[in-house]
Amino acid sequence: MKAVVDVHTHTVSSGHAYNTLLENIKEASNKGIKILGVSDHGPDMPGGPHIFHFANLDDIPRKLYGVKILRGCEANIIDYDGNLDIPERISRRLDYMIASLHDVCIKSGTIEENTSAIIGAIKNKDVFIIGHSGNPKFPIDMEKVVIKAKEEDKIIELNNSSFVNSRKGSDKNCYKIAELCKQYGVKMIFGSDAHNCFNIGEFSMVQKLVEDIDFPKELIMNYDEKMFTDYLQGKGKNI
């Protein structure tokens, strides 16, 4: 099946990505992506955008070149309680947020502390996706995280970049997390984590993973654009 949704992408606004939003949209259109989410890093990321960047995302057209544009953010988890660098007054205006642990924004703690950080983010009503949770730099209690995601109806990301050039050693953890999501019936989403336009919609490694473990397609949010928009609308988003 072809994936038509990619909501983990970055623009030059993230500080260490290399294409503009318009370039990303055009490349998504060329690749047949139907939904593109712009999810630049939150402001605590070195070189990241000012908070006004996220406050003004509603200025972006909803559709360009046949691609539906979602206004999002990859927020940084900044403490072991799961607090983020995006305040509620901004997050409630976004279509979605990914919450992730980055070692330049928070020091890795014990398994209990790292798990607490992610679970705290899962409890945030504006966080819908947990980003690259297989990162070996942040060991977690995977089962606790997956169970909490199930309870809160949140989505666990399979990050293709983690298999290619970021967060080396994530692959084994990602397989374990995906098996747990299969066991508990937790939704998953592929994320390209593209920092250049040519990686948008690149999911080859994580698609192999779900094929390897026969992960249920009905729990994958990338194959049907309506499935993801219905999910967001069920969370109260008007998209």
C-alpha positions, 0 to 999 in steps of 0.5 A: 500500500502507498502511504499518503500522509506524512506529518513529521517534516521540517523546514528551514525554520527548524534551524538545521533543515534545508528546504522551505515550506513551499519546496516541501509542499511541491515535492510532496505533491510530486510524490503523491502525498495527500496530507503534509504536516509541517512540524518544525522543532519547538523553540527550545531546540538550538536554532529553532524558531521563535514561538511566534512562528507557531502562533502564525501558522494559520496564515498558511493556506490549507491546500496547495498543489493538491496537498492538504497542509496541516499546521503542527509542531515537534515540541520538545519534552523539557522535563521528567513531568512531560512539560513542553516548550510550546505553551497551551495558548499556542498548542490549542491553535495547532492541528496536532503536536508531536512530542519528542525527547531530544538530548539537546533539550533534556538530559537522559535520565533513568528508565523511570524518569524517561518513561515519566517524561513521555507519559506526561506528554501523552497526557497533554491533550494537545499532543497526539503523536509521540516521536521516535520513542525507540531512541536508545539514548532515552531508555524507557519502559516501552510497555508502560508507554504503549499502554498509556498511549492506548488509554489516551488514544494517542499515536506512536510514531515509527520514525524512518530517519531513526533507521537511516541517519539519526538515533543509531541503534533505534531499530531493535527498540522500534521492533519491540515497540511495534510488537507492543502496539500490535499486542495492545491495539495502539495506533502507529504512524510513519514519520519521515522526519524529513529535514530536506524535501527529498526525504518527504514520504520516505518510509521504506525502512518502517514499512519493512518493519510493519511487514516483518511483524504483520502489523495490522494495517487498520492501525496505521495512519498513513494509508488513508488520508480520511483516517487521519483527518477523522482522528484529528476531528475526533480530538476536536480539530476543525480541519 
